[in-house]
Amino acid sequence: MSEFETLAVRAGIRRSQFNEHAEALFLTSSFVFENAAQAAARFAGDETGQVYSRYTNPTVDMLQERLAALEGAECCVATASGMSAILACVMCFCRSGDHILASRGLFGATVQLFNNWLPRFGIEPTFVSPVDVADWERNVRSNTKLLFLETPSNPLTEIIDIAALSALARRQNALLVVDNCFCTPALQRPIALGADLVIHSATKYLDGQGRVLGGAVLGKHALIAEPLTTFLRNAGPTLSPFNAWVILKGLETLKLRMNAHAANALALAHWLEKHPRIERVLYPGLASHPQHELAKRQQESGGGIVSFVVKGGREAAWRVVDATRLISITANLGDAKTTITHPASTTHGRLQPAAREKAGIVEGLLRVAVGLEALENIRADLERGLKA
């Protein structure tokens, strides 16, 4: 049972004594033991089984097993959100005095976490060019514990060479962590390319309809099972069973949805590239994208995110946003509904202007997460603002 579409529907199913067909939703805080000895064995970890839903729950277990199967990972620990997955990863694999080497092309909240919170615990980040492997090599240190990246990056869709950074991480005895939010395992499998750990914001494409929050960390069993589960048990960034159940149902259609998102996004990117009001289009599926050839090797398609720079800076970009009637003005992505955001004033708005400029987040930049509506309707909605 190795085909992706089959795993997305069938992997990880655990039926109760009622032999239900759909995955069961276990809304319970705790579990009853047969006797005191079993309770002691479960708490000690000498016997496998459910203990407490902060870190063990059958519905969450099903999600973890299915996502691990799709990602080609040995183990998965689900968390309350994508950001809690990143925090859990850092807390488990870094300590005071350690160094993190990170891509400059990261989600704004990740940059804030690395810059503003980790130094309080003695963990120092350094940000480097996403696409220049030599820049990573120049900045790696003897105390570098994690190489952290997103590919494609948010929001510029920069493509980072996972295999090259995997080789660097191994030479330095560090772990390579890849946030696979934009592609999902339907379009890219970082572990097969050499990543040690994969991060997901399940809030995005894994759910696929903008309903719930969730996150996950995946990798080898020795890396994930004990440290991440213990962190969940002690720190409590727990994914609720209900959210796990919703994401489980989202995974069933992941491949279909990602292919449809990507087809719409490619067509929209071609249209935008020819538009006289557009300065630049950033989409990995375009031949004009700086890392187009690398994207073809790493990904099955360009994905569902199209970023572009409107001529006229922030004022012109905001006119495009404000003129939309169909497209949703929200910073979320991965929804069936098309969304639009102005990164410089929203997702990356808390960064210092110099840091935004260095990261390429210019004032005219817009990010569109292309949804599943009819392409002609999406185009017409953007054209209204571009004409303004």
N, C-alpha and C positions, 0 to 999 in steps of 0.2 A: 504494500500500500504506500507507494512512494510518490505518486503524482500529486502535485501541489493542490489541485482542486479537490482531490479526494481527501487529503489530509485536512484541508480547511473545513470540511464537513464532518469528518469521522474521527479525527485524532483526539485522544484524551477523554473520550466518553466514559463515564462511570455511572452505571445504572444502579438505582437503589433496589430494595426488595420488591418494589412495585413494577420494575422492568419498564419504566417509562421510555418513550421513544425520544422526545425532546430532552435536552439537558435539564436536570432538576436544579431548582434554585433553593439553596439551603440558607434560609434566614434564621440563623441562630447564633447567639454569642458564645455558647459553650457546648460541650458534648459530655454525655453520661458514660461513666466507666462501669464495667461489670463488677469490679471489686476494688479494694484498696491496693492490692498488688498491681493490678493493671494501671491504675491511676499513677502509682509511683513509677512504673516502667515507662509510661508515656511521657511523664514529666522529665524523667532522666534521659530520654532518648533511646532507651534500650528496646523499645517496641514502637514500630511505626503505627501511625493512626492519628485521628483527629484529637486535638486537645482544646484549643481556644481559637476563635475566629480572628484574633489579632494576627495570627501567623499560620494557622491551618484551617482550611475550609474546603469541602469537596467541590463547590462550584469554582472557587479560585484555583484549586488544583487542576480542574479540567482546562481552564484557560491557560494555565502555565504549561501544561503538557502539549496542548495544541499549538501554542505559539512557538514553543521550542522545536516541535516537529517541522513547522513551516520555516523557521529560521535556520534549521540544521544545527541546533545547539543541543548539548547534552542536558542542560538544566535551565530553568527560568524561575525567577522570583518576581511576582507582580506587586506593584506598589500603588499608592493612592493617586499619583499623577506622574507626568514625565519629569517634572522638577524633583520630586521626591526620589525617583529612580536615580537621577544624577547625583543627588546628595548622598543616597545610600551607597552608591558606587565609590564616591570619594571617601566617605567615612570608613568604609571597609578596607580600602586598599592604600590609604594615605594616613600619615600621622605627622605630628609636629616635626618640622625640619625637612619635610619632603617638598618636592617641586613637581608642578604639573605644567607640561608643555601643551598649549592649546591653540587651535586654529583661531585666527582673528575673525573668521566668518562664523560666529555662533549666534544663536538666539539671544536676544537682549537679556532675558532673565538669567540665562546661564552665565553670561559675562558678569552680571551683577553679583551672582553667587560667588564666582571665582574671585572677583576683585574686592568685594566688600565684606564677605563673610569668612571665606577660608583663611585669609591672613590672620584673623582673630584666633585661629587655632594653630598658627604657625606653619600653614601650608601656603607656599608661594606660587602664583601662576605667572607664566610668561606667554604672551600672545605673539604668534608668528603668522607669516603669509600662508594662507590655506594651500596654495598651489605650488609653492616653491619648496621642494624637498630639501634643497641646500639650506634654506633658512631654518628648517627644523633641525638639521644636522648641526648647524652653528650654535644653536641655543640649547641643545640637550646637555644635561649635567649628570654628574655621577649620582646625584640624589633625585633624579627625575624618576618618578614612579608611574605616571600616567601620561600617555599621549592621547589627547582628547580632540575629537573632530566631528563635524557634521558633513556628510556628503550625500546629495547636494547641500550646499550651505544655505542658511536662511538669512536674508532673502535673495542673495545674489546668484544662487544656484551654481556656485563654484564647485567643480568636481575635484576631489582630492584622491591622489593615488594611494589606495589602501594597501596594496601589495608592497609598495616602496616604503611606506611608513611602518608596515609590519616588520620588514627586515631591519629597519632602524631600531624599532622597539626591542627586538630580540637581541641585537648587538648591545644594547644598553641595559638589558635585563629589566625592561619596563613593560607595562601592559598597554596595548593599543585598544582604545575605547572608541567605538563608532556609533554616533546617533543616526539611526536608520529611519527617522521619522518621515522624511519626504518620499522615500521609495517604498518602504515596507519590504518584507521578504518576497512579495509578489514580483518586485522589479529588481531587487538587489539583495545579495546574501553576503554580508561582510565577513562572516566567519570563514566562508569558503575562500575568501580573498586574503585571509591571514589575520583578521581581527581577533582579539582575545575576548572582548566583551562588546555586546550590542545593547544600546539603550533605545527604548521606545517611549514616546508619548502616545499611549493607546487612545488618548482623547481624540487624536486626529484620524488618520485613515483606517486604523484598526477597528474603531467603532464605525466611523464612516458617515454618521448622520448627526453629529454634533450633540449627542444626548448626555454623555457621562464623561467623567474624568478617569484616567487610569495611566499607569506606567509599567515598565518592565525592565529588568536587567537579565541578559542571557549570556551563557558561555559554557565552559566545561564544568562538570559537576564539582570538581575539586575547588574551583574558584567561586562558584555561586552558592552551592547548597548550604554549607555551614555558615560562612560569614554573613551572607545576605539574610538568611532566615533568622539568624541570631539578632541581627540589627533590627529586623522587622519586629521580632519578639520584644526587644528591649526599648526600641525608640518609637515604634507604633505607626509608621506611615502606611497604614493598612488599606488595601483595596477592598471595598465592600463587596459582598457576594452579589448584590444586585448589579453593581457596575460590571463585575466580572461576567455575569450572565449576559448582559447587554453586549459587551465586547465579543463574547463567544459567538453570539448570533451574527455580529458584524463580520467576523472572520469567514463565515460561510460564503460570503459574496465578495471577498477581498480581491481575488484575481479579476473577476468580471468588472468590478468597479474601477480598479486601477488601470485596466486596459482602456476603459471608457474615458476616464479622466485624462489619460495620456493622449488619446486620439483627439479629444476636444482641445487640449492644451497646444498640441502641435499645430493644429489648424489655426487656432487663434494667434499663435506666435508668428506664423507666416503672414497673416493679415496685418498684424501690428508692425512687422518689419517693413512693410511697404507704405505705412501711413506717414504722411508728411509732417504730422505733429509729434512724431515719436523720434527721439534722439538715438535710442539704443534699446534693443530687446535682448533679454538674458533668458535663454531657455536651452537646456542641454541637447535637445533634439534638433536644434538648428545647426547647420554647417558653419554659421558665423560665430557660434559659441566658442570661446577660447579653448575649452577642454572637450570639444565635441567628440574627438576620436577616443579619448579616455572614457567618456561617458558610454560610448558604444561598446567598449570592452567590459565595463563594470556593471552596466545596467541593461535591462531588457528594453527600456524605452526612456524617453526624456522625463517621464513623470507628469504630475498634474499642476505644477507651480510655474507660472510665467511672471517674470519681473520685467519692468520696462521703465525707461526714463522719459518723462514728458518734457518737451521744450518749454522753458518758462519757469522752471523751479517750483517751489512750494505752491505759489499762487495758482499756477496752471494745474498742478497735480491735484490740489484740493478741489478745483472746479470739476475735474473728471470725477472725483469721488462724490461730490455733492450732486452731480447731475444724474447719478444712477437711480433707477427706479426698480429694477429687477435684482441686481447684484446687491448682496448684503454688505453693509459697512461694518465689518467686525474683524478683529485680529485673529480669530480662529481660522483654521484651515483643515482640509481633509474631509469636508462636509459634502453631502450630495448637492448642496446649494453653493453656487459660486460666491466667493467672498473677495473683498478688496480692502486693502489697508495701505496707509502711508507710513512706512517703517520709521522714518526720521522723527515723527511726532508721536508714535505709538509704541511698537515693540522695542524700538531702540531709542526711544525718546529720553530715557534716563542716562544714556551715555553722554559723556562730555563731547561737545562739538568736534574737538580735534580727534577723539577716538572714533566718532562716527565717520568723519571724513577719511581717516586712515583705513577704516573697514569698507569704504566705498558706499556708505549709506548717504547718498546725496539727496538734496531736497526735492528733486523732481522724480524720485524713484517711487514706483507703486508696485505692490505685489498682489497678483491675482491668483487665488487658488481656484482653478477652473473646475466647475461642478459638472453635473450631469444633465443640465438643461439643454435645450436645442441650441446649437452653436450660433445660429443666426440671431437668436434672441440675446445671447451674451454679447455678440459683436455690436448689435444695435444699441445696447445699453451703454457700452463704452464709447461708441461713436457720438452719442448725444453729448457726453462730456468733452470729448476731444474737439467737437465743433465749437463748443463754448469758449 
